[in-house]
Amino acid sequence: MSYAQVGRVVTAAVLATAGAALMAGLLFRRRPTPVPVVRCPIHGIAYDTELEICPECAKTQTATGPAGPETHHLETKTTGGAR
C-alpha cells in the first residue's frame, strides 16, 4: 500500500469518527426545560404562566378597573416547542 492510500484510509477513519461523535453529541445533548403555558379560555391566547393573567384580560381589567379577586385559568399545559 502506498503512502497516498494510507493517507486516504487514515483521513476517512478520522472523518468517520468525528462525524459519529458529532451525531452522538447532537442526539444526546441537554435540552432546555419546556416552558409552562396556559391558554385563556376567553381569548384563546397562549401565554407564559409567570404572567398570571392573559394579556388581553389584563388590558380589559386595566381599562375597567379591577373586577374583584383575580381568577386563574385552570387549563395548564407544557409545550416543548413550536406548534
All heavy atoms as an XYZ file, in Angstrom:
604
protein
N       0.847     -1.155      0.000
C       0.000      0.000      0.000
C       0.909      1.240      0.000
O       1.823      1.344      0.800
C      -0.887     -0.017      1.257
C      -2.086      0.848      1.148
S      -3.094      0.887      2.655
C      -4.159     -0.497      2.458
N       0.600      2.183     -0.858
C       1.439      3.382     -0.945
C       1.050      4.389      0.138
O       0.018      4.266      0.796
C       1.298      4.009     -2.328
O       0.013      4.564     -2.459
N       1.899      5.379      0.308
C       1.641      6.398      1.327
C       0.346      7.164      1.036
O      -0.362      7.567      1.951
C       2.818      7.371      1.406
C       4.025      6.781      2.078
C       5.198      6.545      1.368
C       3.994      6.457      3.424
C       6.308      6.003      1.986
C       5.094      5.909      4.056
C       6.247      5.687      3.332
O       7.337      5.142      3.954
N       0.009      7.375     -0.219
C      -1.213      8.088     -0.591
C      -2.447      7.301     -0.153
O      -3.411      7.855      0.365
C      -1.245      8.352     -2.087
N      -2.410      5.992     -0.356
C      -3.543      5.156      0.048
C      -3.666      5.109      1.565
O      -4.776      5.150      2.102
C      -3.381      3.746     -0.522
C      -3.581      3.680     -2.018
C      -3.330      2.278     -2.559
O      -2.535      1.535     -1.986
N      -3.990      1.947     -3.655
N      -2.565      5.028      2.274
C      -2.593      5.029      3.737
C      -3.160      6.357      4.238
O      -3.983      6.394      5.155
C      -1.174      4.783      4.314
C      -1.166      4.986      5.821
C      -0.695      3.396      3.962
N      -2.755      7.431      3.617
C      -3.255      8.749      4.000
C      -4.752      8.869      3.802
O      -5.461      9.431      4.635
N      -5.248      8.309      2.700
C      -6.688      8.350      2.425
C      -7.459      7.516      3.440
O      -8.524      7.921      3.916
C      -6.964      7.834      1.013
C      -6.542      8.799     -0.054
C      -6.909      8.278     -1.427
N      -6.337      9.143     -2.452
C      -5.741      8.718     -3.533
N      -5.635      7.424     -3.772
N      -5.247      9.564     -4.409
N      -6.930      6.351      3.787
C      -7.597      5.481      4.757
C      -7.637      6.151      6.126
O      -8.661      6.148      6.813
C      -6.899      4.099      4.826
C      -7.417      3.278      5.990
C      -7.083      3.352      3.514
N      -6.520      6.747      6.534
C      -6.461      7.432      7.828
C      -7.416      8.627      7.843
O      -8.145      8.843      8.819
C      -5.010      7.865      8.148
C      -4.972      8.791      9.356
C      -4.139      6.650      8.378
N      -7.439      9.390      6.763
C      -8.345     10.542      6.671
C      -9.799     10.100      6.758
O     -10.611     10.705      7.464
C      -8.094     11.314      5.366
O      -6.734     11.726      5.327
C      -9.000     12.527      5.265
N     -10.143      9.029      6.054
C     -11.510      8.521      6.092
C     -11.887      8.059      7.496
O     -13.001      8.307      7.979
C     -11.675      7.375      5.092
N     -10.974      7.390      8.190
C     -11.250      6.917      9.543
C     -11.443      8.084     10.511
O     -12.340      8.070     11.355
C     -10.114      6.012     10.018
N     -10.617      9.116     10.377
C     -10.729     10.286     11.254
C     -12.045     11.017     11.006
O     -12.749     11.397     11.947
C      -9.523     11.230     11.056
C      -9.746     12.572     11.729
C      -8.258     10.579     11.585
N     -12.399     11.196      9.732
C     -13.655     11.874      9.417
C     -14.871     11.071      9.884
O     -15.841     11.641     10.380
C     -13.746     12.150      7.916
C     -12.808     13.241      7.390
C     -12.929     13.344      5.873
C     -13.115     14.570      8.051
N     -14.827      9.762      9.744
C     -15.933      8.925     10.203
C     -16.082      9.003     11.718
O     -17.195      9.103     12.248
C     -15.717      7.485      9.752
N     -14.978      8.977     12.424
C     -15.019      9.068     13.885
C     -15.541     10.433     14.331
O     -16.368     10.520     15.238
C     -13.617      8.827     14.474
O     -13.131      7.565     14.006
C     -13.649      8.829     15.983
N     -15.060     11.492     13.681
C     -15.520     12.840     14.032
C     -17.008     13.006     13.726
O     -17.755     13.598     14.512
C     -14.704     13.880     13.280
N     -17.461     12.463     12.612
C     -18.883     12.539     12.263
C     -19.751     11.781     13.247
O     -20.821     12.251     13.650
N     -19.295     10.588     13.658
C     -20.059      9.808     14.633
C     -20.126     10.523     15.975
O     -21.169     10.554     16.632
C     -19.435      8.425     14.794
N     -19.027     11.151     16.399
C     -19.011     11.884     17.665
C     -19.934     13.102     17.599
O     -20.649     13.409     18.558
C     -17.590     12.312     18.002
N     -19.950     13.774     16.467
C     -20.826     14.927     16.296
C     -22.290     14.526     16.351
O     -23.099     15.170     17.013
C     -20.501     15.626     14.972
C     -21.324     16.868     14.646
C     -21.054     17.965     15.670
C     -20.994     17.361     13.255
N     -22.641     13.449     15.671
C     -24.031     12.974     15.687
C     -24.445     12.519     17.082
O     -25.558     12.790     17.523
C     -24.209     11.833     14.676
C     -24.160     12.302     13.240
S     -25.334     13.627     12.864
C     -26.872     12.795     13.108
N     -23.561     11.837     17.786
C     -23.875     11.407     19.147
C     -24.070     12.618     20.054
O     -24.957     12.631     20.904
C     -22.773     10.507     19.689
N     -23.264     13.638     19.871
C     -23.416     14.860     20.661
C     -24.722     15.564     20.387
O     -25.371     16.080     21.297
N     -25.163     15.577     19.135
C     -26.435     16.210     18.796
C     -27.620     15.413     19.338
O     -28.626     15.989     19.752
C     -26.557     16.369     17.277
C     -25.644     17.401     16.639
C     -25.787     17.359     15.114
C     -25.962     18.792     17.152
N     -27.510     14.096     19.315
C     -28.617     13.264     19.776
C     -28.780     13.275     21.291
O     -29.892     13.173     21.799
C     -28.437     11.821     19.289
C     -28.558     11.612     17.789
C     -28.235     10.168     17.441
C     -29.965     11.954     17.321
N     -27.683     13.386     22.020
C     -27.743     13.248     23.470
C     -27.478     14.555     24.214
O     -27.197     14.530     25.407
C     -26.749     12.178     23.936
C     -27.073     10.823     23.384
C     -26.239     10.229     22.460
C     -28.215     10.157     23.771
C     -26.536      8.981     21.940
C     -28.519      8.921     23.250
C     -27.684      8.321     22.333
N     -27.607     15.688     23.544
C     -27.349     16.970     24.223
C     -28.498     17.281     25.184
O     -29.598     16.768     25.058
C     -27.197     18.080     23.205
C     -28.492     18.480     22.533
C     -28.284     19.685     21.629
N     -29.547     20.201     21.200
C     -30.136     19.907     20.067
N     -29.553     19.095     19.217
N     -31.303     20.412     19.754
N     -28.203     18.147     26.144
C     -29.228     18.556     27.097
C     -30.194     19.502     26.413
O     -29.799     20.448     25.746
C     -28.583     19.251     28.288
C     -27.816     18.304     29.160
C     -27.257     19.012     30.348
N     -28.356     19.625     31.096
C     -28.275     20.009     32.346
N     -27.158     19.848     32.996
N     -29.286     20.569     32.960
N     -31.441     19.262     26.598
C     -32.463     20.117     26.002
C     -33.004     21.052     27.071
O     -33.088     20.681     28.239
C     -33.579     19.261     25.429
C     -33.105     18.446     24.241
C     -34.243     17.652     23.617
N     -33.787     16.945     22.458
C     -33.312     15.714     22.463
N     -33.231     15.054     23.587
N     -32.925     15.141     21.347
N     -33.412     22.257     26.687
C     -33.973     23.180     27.682
C     -35.301     22.642     28.217
O     -36.007     21.903     27.530
C     -34.183     24.474     26.906
C     -34.194     24.083     25.478
C     -33.363     22.834     25.359
N     -35.618     23.019     29.444
C     -36.872     22.567     30.033
C     -38.038     23.226     29.311
O     -37.945     24.385     28.882
C     -36.933     22.921     31.529
O     -36.775     24.332     31.666
C     -35.846     22.203     32.306
N     -39.133     22.511     29.164
C     -40.296     23.094     28.494
C     -40.860     24.275     29.283
O     -40.844     24.280     30.507
C     -41.316     21.954     28.447
C     -40.612     20.738     28.863
C     -39.351     21.128     29.539
N     -41.364     25.253     28.579
C     -41.945     26.431     29.214
C     -43.414     26.137     29.511
O     -44.167     25.777     28.606
C     -41.836     27.655     28.278
C     -42.510     28.869     28.881
C     -40.398     27.934     27.942
N     -43.840     26.279     30.769
C     -45.257     26.041     31.064
C     -46.104     27.195     30.523
O     -45.796     28.367     30.753
C     -45.304     25.987     32.590
C     -44.087     26.696     33.053
C     -43.060     26.572     31.965
N     -47.134     26.862     29.785
C     -48.016     27.869     29.208
C     -49.457     27.559     29.575
O     -49.811     26.423     29.887
C     -47.885     27.957     27.674
C     -46.525     28.453     27.262
C     -48.197     26.642     27.029
N     -50.281     28.585     29.541
C     -51.703     28.480     29.820
C     -52.432     29.100     28.642
O     -51.971     30.087     28.075
C     -52.050     29.233     31.130
C     -53.534     29.210     31.397
C     -51.292     28.653     32.290
N     -53.552     28.538     28.280
C     -54.366     29.111     27.209
C     -55.602     29.740     27.828
O     -56.317     29.119     28.597
C     -54.760     28.039     26.193
C     -55.515     28.607     25.003
C     -55.653     27.598     23.891
N     -54.379     27.187     23.346
C     -53.692     27.853     22.414
N     -54.153     28.995     21.960
N     -52.560     27.389     21.960
N     -55.840     31.007     27.510
C     -57.007     31.731     28.032
C     -58.280     31.153     27.414
O     -58.400     31.092     26.194
C     -56.886     33.216     27.701
S     -58.321     34.194     28.204
N     -59.245     30.714     28.236
C     -60.472     30.149     27.672
C     -61.352     31.201     26.995
O     -62.169     30.865     26.152
C     -61.176     29.536     28.887
C     -60.620     30.243     30.062
C     -59.229     30.661     29.690
N     -61.154     32.471     27.326
C     -61.973     33.532     26.738
C     -61.411     33.975     25.392
O     -62.124     34.038     24.392
C     -62.051     34.741     27.694
C     -62.716     34.322     29.004
C     -62.794     35.906     27.047
C     -62.591     35.330     30.112
N     -60.100     34.276     25.349
C     -59.482     34.813     24.140
C     -58.756     33.766     23.313
O     -58.420     34.021     22.163
C     -58.499     35.936     24.511
C     -59.154     37.069     25.220
N     -59.039     37.254     26.582
C     -59.957     38.060     24.765
C     -59.729     38.322     26.928
N     -60.296     38.832     25.851
N     -58.436     32.616     23.890
C     -57.720     31.572     23.166
C     -56.247     31.872     22.971
O     -55.589     31.265     22.142
N     -55.698     32.810     23.738
C     -54.297     33.206     23.617
C     -53.471     32.371     24.577
O     -53.817     32.241     25.749
C     -54.121     34.702     23.944
C     -54.928     35.557     22.957
C     -52.656     35.098     23.929
C     -54.970     37.014     23.325
N     -52.379     31.804     24.100
C     -51.455     31.069     24.960
C     -50.440     32.045     25.515
O     -49.907     32.880     24.797
C     -50.760     29.971     24.175
N     -50.182     31.954     26.831
C     -49.233     32.854     27.474
C     -48.486     32.112     28.572
O     -48.913     31.075     29.040
C     -49.934     34.098     28.031
C     -50.998     33.792     29.063
C     -50.697     33.807     30.418
C     -52.296     33.485     28.684
C     -51.654     33.517     31.364
C     -53.252     33.187     29.620
C     -52.937     33.211     30.957
O     -53.879     32.910     31.894
N     -47.353     32.670     28.974
C     -46.498     32.088     29.998
C     -47.187     32.172     31.356
O     -47.849     33.165     31.666
C     -45.169     32.841     30.018
C     -44.128     32.181     30.885
O     -44.438     31.168     31.526
O     -42.997     32.687     30.917
N     -47.024     31.144     32.191
C     -47.685     31.126     33.495
C     -47.126     32.186     34.442
O     -47.776     32.529     35.425
C     -47.561     29.750     34.162
O     -46.183     29.397     34.249
C     -48.299     28.701     33.389
N     -45.923     32.708     34.163
C     -45.375     33.759     35.012
C     -46.182     35.056     34.904
O     -46.134     35.893     35.798
C     -43.919     34.024     34.657
C     -43.002     32.890     35.033
C     -41.552     33.174     34.656
O     -41.271     34.281     34.167
O     -40.726     32.282     34.875
N     -46.939     35.236     33.816
C     -47.749     36.442     33.656
C     -48.963     36.445     34.572
O     -49.489     37.488     34.899
C     -48.206     36.589     32.199
C     -47.108     36.825     31.177
C     -47.703     36.864     29.781
C     -46.379     38.107     31.472
N     -49.453     35.273     34.942
C     -50.577     35.057     35.851
C     -51.929     35.446     35.280
O     -52.949     35.115     35.850
C     -50.361     35.784     37.182
C     -49.166     35.262     37.958
C     -48.966     36.002     39.270
O     -49.742     36.935     39.552
O     -48.039     35.628     40.000
N     -51.963     36.196     34.185
C     -53.238     36.579     33.582
C     -53.016     36.799     32.082
O     -51.944     37.222     31.670
C     -53.817     37.843     34.259
C     -55.241     38.100     33.785
C     -52.941     39.037     34.037
C     -55.978     39.117     34.624
N     -54.022     36.503     31.311
C     -53.974     36.686     29.857
C     -53.713     38.165     29.545
O     -54.303     39.046     30.182
C     -55.304     36.237     29.269
S     -55.605     36.738     27.573
N     -52.840     38.469     28.574
C     -52.575     39.874     28.241
C     -53.836     40.648     27.832
O     -53.989     41.813     28.182
C     -51.588     39.795     27.075
C     -50.928     38.467     27.230
C     -51.965     37.568     27.825
N     -54.739     40.004     27.111
C     -55.985     40.671     26.719
C     -56.895     40.899     27.921
O     -57.528     41.941     28.040
C     -56.710     39.856     25.637
C     -55.994     39.844     24.308
C     -55.872     41.230     23.701
O     -56.841     42.019     23.753
O     -54.787     41.536     23.187
N     -56.951     39.933     28.842
C     -57.743     40.110     30.066
C     -57.152     41.225     30.913
O     -57.879     41.996     31.534
C     -57.789     38.815     30.874
S     -58.729     37.493     30.095
N     -55.824     41.328     30.938
C     -55.166     42.386     31.705
C     -55.505     43.753     31.122
O     -55.717     44.711     31.865
C     -53.665     42.169     31.708
N     -55.570     43.862     29.795
C     -55.946     45.136     29.169
C     -57.373     45.521     29.556
O     -57.659     46.676     29.852
C     -55.845     45.029     27.648
C     -54.444     44.971     27.122
C     -54.464     44.829     25.615
C     -53.085     44.575     25.063
N     -53.128     44.327     23.612
N     -58.269     44.524     29.559
C     -59.663     44.779     29.903
C     -59.783     45.210     31.359
O     -60.505     46.141     31.677
C     -60.512     43.513     29.659
O     -60.327     43.086     28.322
C     -61.975     43.782     29.909
N     -59.053     44.531     32.260
C     -59.122     44.890     33.679
C     -58.514     46.265     33.919
O     -58.988     47.000     34.775
C     -58.397     43.853     34.529
C     -59.208     42.602     34.735
C     -58.548     41.677     35.746
O     -57.483     41.962     36.263
N     -59.194     40.561     36.005
N     -57.481     46.621     33.186
C     -56.857     47.925     33.357
C     -57.814     49.021     32.898
O     -57.940     50.059     33.535
C     -55.548     48.011     32.552
O     -54.703     46.948     32.970
C     -54.842     49.323     32.768
N     -58.538     48.779     31.817
C     -59.443     49.784     31.272
C     -60.669     49.963     32.158
O     -61.161     51.075     32.336
C     -59.867     49.401     29.867
N     -61.195     48.882     32.725
C     -62.421     48.959     33.520
C     -62.155     48.967     35.014
O     -63.065     49.125     35.796
C     -63.336     47.767     33.191
O     -62.648     46.559     33.508
C     -63.735     47.779     31.745
N     -60.913     48.752     35.422
C     -60.590     48.681     36.840
C     -60.630     47.245     37.296
O     -61.134     46.360     36.597
N     -60.096     46.960     38.470
C     -60.100     45.577     38.954
C     -61.525     45.093     39.161
O     -62.375     45.804     39.685
C     -59.321     45.634     40.258
C     -59.018     47.061     40.527
C     -59.447     47.873     39.354
N     -61.792     43.880     38.720
C     -63.132     43.315     38.792
C     -63.312     42.431     40.008
O     -64.220     41.632     40.053
C     -63.414     42.522     37.516
N     -62.456     42.557     40.990
C     -62.571     41.727     42.178
C     -61.368     40.827     42.291
O     -60.303     41.123     41.753
N     -61.521     39.696     42.992
C     -60.375     38.793     43.145
C     -59.945     38.214     41.804
O     -60.770     37.951     40.938
C     -60.884     37.705     44.087
C     -62.367     37.784     44.013
C     -62.710     39.201     43.652
N     -58.661     38.065     41.659
C     -58.100     37.552     40.405
C     -58.431     36.076     40.258
O     -58.252     35.288     41.170
C     -56.581     37.733     40.410
C     -55.919     37.335     39.135
C     -54.440     37.596     39.194
O     -54.021     38.617     39.744
O     -53.697     36.755     38.673
N     -58.941     35.718     39.089
C     -59.251     34.313     38.817
C     -58.169     33.748     37.914
O     -57.782     34.387     36.942
C     -60.622     34.161     38.131
O     -60.603     34.913     36.934
C     -61.744     34.663     39.034
N     -57.688     32.576     38.256
C     -56.671     31.920     37.446
C     -57.343     30.946     36.500
O     -58.333     30.318     36.836
C     -55.675     31.165     38.334
C     -54.855     32.067     39.186
N     -53.793     32.779     38.694
C     -54.953     32.390     40.489
C     -53.272     33.493     39.652
N     -53.954     33.283     40.765
N     -56.782     30.827     35.307
C     -57.289     29.863     34.348
C     -56.816     28.476     34.758
O     -55.679     28.293     35.170
C     -56.801     30.213     32.948
C     -57.221     31.589     32.528
N     -58.533     31.970     32.400
C     -56.493     32.688     32.232
C     -58.595     33.222     32.031
N     -57.371     33.696     31.924
N     -57.673     27.497     34.628
C     -57.369     26.165     35.126
C     -56.621     25.292     34.142
O     -55.945     24.366     34.528
C     -58.675     25.464     35.537
C     -59.464     26.170     36.636
C     -60.766     25.444     36.876
C     -58.644     26.246     37.910
N     -56.737     25.554     32.860
C     -56.130     24.691     31.848
C     -54.646     25.006     31.713
O     -54.254     26.002     31.128
C     -56.836     24.909     30.510
C     -56.340     24.018     29.416
C     -57.033     24.321     28.104
O     -58.035     25.026     28.101
O     -56.548     23.823     27.083
N     -53.787     24.155     32.279
C     -52.349     24.366     32.228
C     -51.713     23.236     31.429
O     -51.994     22.081     31.671
C     -51.752     24.392     33.645
O     -52.389     25.408     34.379
C     -50.263     24.633     33.583
N     -50.855     23.605     30.484
C     -50.159     22.624     29.667
C     -48.723     23.061     29.524
O     -48.397     24.227     29.688
C     -50.785     22.493     28.280
C     -52.200     21.981     28.289
C     -52.742     21.885     26.899
C     -54.168     21.375     26.937
N     -54.743     21.313     25.614
N     -47.837     22.137     29.191
C     -46.457     22.494     28.893
C     -46.183     22.135     27.449
O     -46.682     21.138     26.933
C     -45.455     21.742     29.801
O     -45.648     20.353     29.620
C     -45.667     22.118     31.252
N     -45.374     22.981     26.806
C     -45.015     22.699     25.422
C     -43.516     22.624     25.320
O     -42.799     23.324     25.999
C     -45.528     23.807     24.481
O     -44.946     25.044     24.884
C     -47.024     23.900     24.518
N     -43.059     21.772     24.463
C     -41.634     21.620     24.271
C     -41.106     22.349     23.061
O     -39.937     22.388     22.810
N     -41.999     22.955     22.321
C     -41.535     23.669     21.137
C     -42.689     24.327     20.425
O     -43.800     24.413     20.932
N     -42.432     24.756     19.235
C     -43.445     25.449     18.447
C     -44.466     24.454     17.929
O     -44.184     23.290     17.717
C     -42.784     26.182     17.283
N     -45.662     24.918     17.721
C     -46.720     24.063     17.180
C     -46.715     24.110     15.692
O     -46.520     25.012     15.039
C     -48.084     24.547     17.652
C     -48.334     24.192     19.085
C     -49.663     24.688     19.473
N     -50.572     23.554     19.388
C     -51.861     23.656     19.516
N     -52.418     24.811     19.668
N     -52.633     22.599     19.457
